[in-house]
Amino acid sequence: MAGRIRDEDIQVVRERSAIDEVVGEYLQLRSAGGGSLKGLCPFHEEKTPSFNVTPARGLWFCFSCTEGGDVIRFVQRIDNLNFTEAVERLAARAGIDLRYEQGGHVPGQEQSQRRRLLQAHSAAADFYSERASGADALAARTFLSERGFELADTAQFGIGYAPAEWDALTRHLRGRGFTEAELLLGGLAKEGRHGPIDRFHDRLVWPIRDLGGDVIAFGARKLSASDQGPKYLNTPETMLFKKSSVLYGADLAKREIAKRRQVVVVEGYTDVMACHLAGVSTAVATSGTSFGDGHIGVLRRLLMDESQFRGEVIFTFDGDAAGQRAALRAFGMEEKFVTQTFVAVQPDGLDPCDLRLKQGDVAVRELVARRVPLFEFALRSVLGEHDMETAEGRLAALDAAAPIVARIKDRGLRQLYAVSLDRWLGMMDESFVLSRIAAHARPASGSSRVPHSRSPQSRSPQSGSPQSGASQPGAGQPAAGNGVAPHGVPPPRDHQEPYDPGDPVVNVERQALKLAVQRPALCGPVFDALGADSFTAPVHAAVFELVAGCGGTAAAKGGREWAEQLRAAASDDRARGFVTGLAVEALEAPGSVGEPDARYADKVLARVEELAVLRQIAAIKSRLQRMSPVDDQPRYNQMFGDLVALEQRHKILIERVV
């Protein structure tokens, strides 16, 4: 069993693993202001970004699903790893040698199972690559050459050759210290009659990598006609490889996808190669399965798919009947994207690989440039199945196409396609076409399914000053009534009042707590002097006590260490999640850059104290009204004196706020 990783090594891993860089390998991040970044959350479906990253504090938080934590927690969640595995993965990424409490550091020992499997796959990729230059790999090299790929191209994609021997790879990896159990668990070997044998024999092999660039599986094509297996054979699903959420080439394409806001989905490994070599560097393909929901989730995060008017998803399919069917299947998933979707089909039926071979790189780029909207492609495909020379055929075509147009949620776009459909049918009767489309749309009007809006989301401005008291959820944060508490706050327990960040008092208290967590130096002893009673929301009072228990803002060092100290001292995951949200959420500081200063902090803290003083004043006035100044004169006079002092204090605080 692996020993415990030393705490100082874990801290070094945190420090050398920039959270924006690690998260950026899985999803596109854009500036959210105030030093924060935002993107589409990888842990739940959403249309607008609510996933925030704060590099200065090394934390991330989703204000919709309330998941959050540090860089290690992110890797745990995104790759389904335990804590040790996540630390080891980040350490390998940063080139850090870890030490373990039991027995010190021994290379090759005390490592997690996942890390061992990754090392085995890396060694297997090197083995296959080296064997590609051998005499027995002539058929593999010929296959690539006949498709227009040179030796340098194969090296770029790490293509290799699996020899025909039954256990060549197995023996090689066993000699490198890997066990039979590890090779079987990783899908590199399978059980034979007399023990483990190689998974692939006499095949051309492509390494399949995750978004971080680690080899997690292989795809292999048979080379011999005598091979009775399938043309393409993939690694089976393992703890590393989940084919429903892995896209071949995404590790190479992810940065260009984010930069261009475009992704080109092709059908095969050689198509990905051809596109990249031809200058279409945003091409990806599925690995051993059809395009599905898991792949959509990956692409939406890489694209930051939040706007109809920014970004493109382009499907390329063969021009044969199978390709047409695949394109129509893609249409069935169109509504799961927010951005525009297109189809690029070569009229002569050539796939990108064959197109590049016969007509050159320019032809591949032109194929992508000639893309047509997926709705148009689907409509024209349906019309092509009917006899347009007869009235009966045109009516049948209309009824077949009408449901497609009816699915378009944007009313303006639906109207335009209805006009185009009328023109393609040659009916010259737009009102009749629109009525047929409306008839198909009516049954769906009572559907409980949430409609998919392609319109840009309206965004409410946040409060620019503490005295305004207004709080508007930012882009991507859920509206009230959707079952998820805004600002990443867990739903209140039964005995608590509902937590409403839109309440002016709750909002200003929250701004004060964000200052205490993010910028304690601006708060100093003024925050510490407020007291837990100055906060009306129980969770706010609890956070104040947490800050006080950690020494208060006057003694805080600030930055990442302070946020981590507060998170570590939190009583449970619920409290820890709330503190994480405070550390990540942008401050509502005025100005274009949104950076708080001492004046802003003083106003916020003064406003919190002013509200607390007002509550005290109201309480004393209520008690004075119930008292007799004659029967209980000493006590009445004392309370009246307290009231005068509070009124004076309130006046001073008002001046600070204004």
GUZA-440026 format. One record per residue (C-alpha): x negated, y negated, z. Coordinates in steps of 0.05 Angstrom, whole numbers, plus 5000, padded with zeros to 4 digits. Layout:
BEGIN
XYZ
...
END
This chain:
BEGIN
500050005000
497549314983
494948895041
497648205058
494847645017
491047145059
494846505075
489246055051
489246404983
496846314977
495945574990
490545534937
495245874887
500645354903
495744774895
492945024828
499645214798
502744564775
510144684780
511844274718
507044684676
509545354703
516845174696
515344874627
513245554602
520545784610
524745174593
524044484564
523343914615
524643184603
523742574647
529342444697
526241804724
522841684791
517442194776
522342774768
523743224708
530043574687
532244154643
537644684635
537845144694
535245854678
539446164733
546445994710
550045764647
550945014639
551944504584
548143914614
541643944654
542143974729
535544324742
530543824772
523043894783
518843414825
511443534810
509043074866
512143524918
511544174880
518944334886
524844494841
532244474854
538644584815
544244114836
549444564807
547945274831
543845024892
537845474878
531145154895
524245244924
516845194906
512945474847
512346164878
519846204889
521045994817
516746564790
520147044837
527046854811
525346784737
521447434731
525147824785
518847924827
517547994901
513247484937
506647854929
507747984855
509447254843
503147024879
498947524840
501847304774
500446574789
493446744814
491947114749
494546514710
490046034748
483946504750
484046584825
481247204859
485847394917
483447674983
487648155024
487948225099
486748975098
479749165076
477848525040
477748434964
476349064924
477148974848
482449434820
485449594888
491149324931
494849024873
502249024860
505449524814
507548984765
500548694761
497749384748
502649494691
500848824660
493549004663
495049674631
498849334574
493148844564
488249414560
492849784512
493349174467
485749124464
485349874449
490249824391
486849204364
480049544363
482750164329
485749744273
478849684241
477450434241
477450884181
483851234203
487550564203
486850464128
494350554118
495750024170
491149524137
494049684069
501149574095
499248874120
495248704058
500948894012
505248404050
500447824042
497047844110
489547774118
484948024173
485047344208
492647354207
492948024243
488047774295
492347164308
498347604326
494248144359
496648694312
493449374323
493850104304
496150704346
491851304323
495051964303
491952334362
496952554414
493552244475
488251754451
491051154489
492851574549
485751834556
482951144545
487150824599
486051404647
478651274638
479950544657
482850764724
490350754708
494451334734
499251784694
504951514736
503250794716
502850964642
509551324645
512750764685
510350234636
512750614575
505750684546
506151444551
511551964554
511952674580
509353214533
509253964540
502653954576
502753274609
503252544587
502152364514
502051704477
508551354461
506251154391
502551574339
499851344271
503650694274
502349954262
503249614330
505348914349
504348674421
510648354450
509147804499
513347434550
513746674552
507546654595
503547024543
502847684580
503648324538
509748684565
511549174509
509949394438
513649474373
511049984324
512550154251
511350834221
506250894165
507051614142
512851904103
512052534145
513652154209
520652394228
521751824276
525351154264
522050634219
521150174279
520050434350
519649994412
517350084483
523350304524
526149834577
521549794637
520549344697
516648884650
520848934586
528248754583
529548724508
536148344516
532347724539
525647774502
524247444436
518247634395
513947024378
517146584431
510446524468
507446224404
513545814385
515945524451
512044864449
514044724376
521244914392
521244394448
517743874405
522043954343
528444144378
529144704327
528845454329
529045934269
531646634285
529147164237
530047914235
523248244240
516048194264
513248084195
518347534183
515947174245
508747234220
510546984151
514346384178
508846174225
503446244172
507845854123
508545274171
515245454203
512345514273
518945544309
520746254285
522546814334
525747504328
529148004373
525448624395
529049274383
536149004394
541248544363
541547804380
545647704443
547347284504
540647384538
536947114477
541746524473
540046344544
532646344530
533345914468
538045414501
532945294557
527245214507
531444734465
534544374525
540944504488
545443934514
547443524453
550843684388
546943134354
539943364375
537144034356
538144604308
538845354313
537645654244
539146394231
535746714171
538647364145
537447814086
541847684026
544648394026
551248614056
547948784122
545048084126
551947784111
554948194168
549347974215
550647254197
557947324213
556247644280
551947034294
558046604280
561646974336
556346684384
556245994355
560545684409
555445884462
550745354435
551844614444
547144404388
548544504314
547845204284
545745364213
544545954167
539046014115
539946584065
535646694004
540146803943
535847353914
536047743980
528747653999
526947614072
521747094094
516047604090
517647814018
519247103999
512446864022
509047433986
512447303919
513446553919
508646273971
508945864035
512845294004
518645753987
519245964060
519545234082
524645084029
528945674052
529445354121
530544664091
536444924050
540145144112
547745054113
552144964175
554345624204
561645424199
560945294124
557345954113
562746334151
568245994112
564946114044
563646844062
571046954080
573446604016
568847043975
572647653997
579147423963
581547333892
581746583883
584946633814
591846803842
596446413889
597047023933
589547083938
588546353955
593946384009
590747014038
584046664037
586946064072
590046484127
583346854136
579446204139
584345804182
582446144248
575145964236
576745224226
581545244286
575645464330
572044804318
573044404382
571043724355
577343434324
573643004274
569343584250
575444034246
578943524202
572943474156
572444234148
579944264134
579043774077
573144184051
577144824056
582744514015
577644313962
574345003961
581145333953
583244853899
590144743931
589743983932
594643963990
591043764054
597343714096
599244444079
592144684097
592344284162
599044584181
596445294171
590345134213
594644824267
598945454268
592845874283
590445384336
596945384377
596346074409
589645874437
592345234468
594845594529
588445974539
585145924606
578245934574
574445294586
573844934519
566944814492
565744084480
560743854429
561543124447
555742784483
556942774558
558742104588
554241914645
556141474703
550940994728
548341124797
548840614852
543340114845
543139854917
544340144986
549839665005
554039854945
555440524977
557840834912
555041504890
556141794822
553942514806
548242504756
548242854689
549143594697
551943554768
558743874777
564943474786
569243544847
573944134848
569644624810
568045044870
560844814875
559044264923
555443674889
548243504904
546444224918
550044244985
552844925004
560444925014
562044685085
563745185139
570945215163
569644795225
566144235187
569043655149
568243725073
561643425049
563242865000
557142514970
561942034937
563741745005
559941085013
557641245084
555341945067
551741675006
547641155043
545941665098
543542135043
539141595013
535941485081
534442225089
531542265018
526841695037
524842055101
523242695062
520242394999
517041735023
516241775099
510941225099
516240735077
520740935136
515740945193
518340885264
524640515241
527741175216
525541555278
529041035322
535841135288
537741765327
542042345304
548441975326
547241475270
549242005219
556542195210
555542825169
553543415214
548543665162
545342965161
544642965237
541443655233
536343415181
534642815225
533343285283
529143715237
524943115217
524242915291
522243615309
516543585258
513742955289
518142425256
516741995195
511741555233
506942145239
508442465171
502842495120
507642495061
507242834995
507643584984
505143775053
510743395089
516143705046
513244395056
512844275131
520244095134
522244685091
518145165134
521344895198
528444955171
532645445211
535345855152
535845875076
541945435078
538244875114
532044995072
536044915008
539044265033
532143985049
529544204980
535243824947
533343194986
526143274965
527743354891
533742884880
531842214851
532341614896
537441074878
532240524878
533739904837
529539704778
527740014712
522640494740
526840684800
520840684848
522740524920
518840004959
518639775031
524139265020
528839784991
527340265048
528639725100
535439575068
537540305067
535440425140
538639775161
545139975127
545240645163
544140305230
549239755213
554640285200
552940635264
553339975302
560139825270
562640495295
560140335365
563439645363
570039955341
569640475398
568239935451
573839495426
578640075429
576640235500
577039495521
584139465495
586040045540
582739735602
585239205650
580238625660
583238515730
583639235757
576839455731
573138795724
565839035735
566439585683
570239135636
565038585640
559439085628
562739365566
564238655541
556938485549
555139115509
560038885455
556738195450
549838515444
552338985390
555538415352
548938035353
545238665330
550238755274
549038045250
541538165247
542538815209
547238475159
541737975143
536738545131
541538895085
543338285045
END
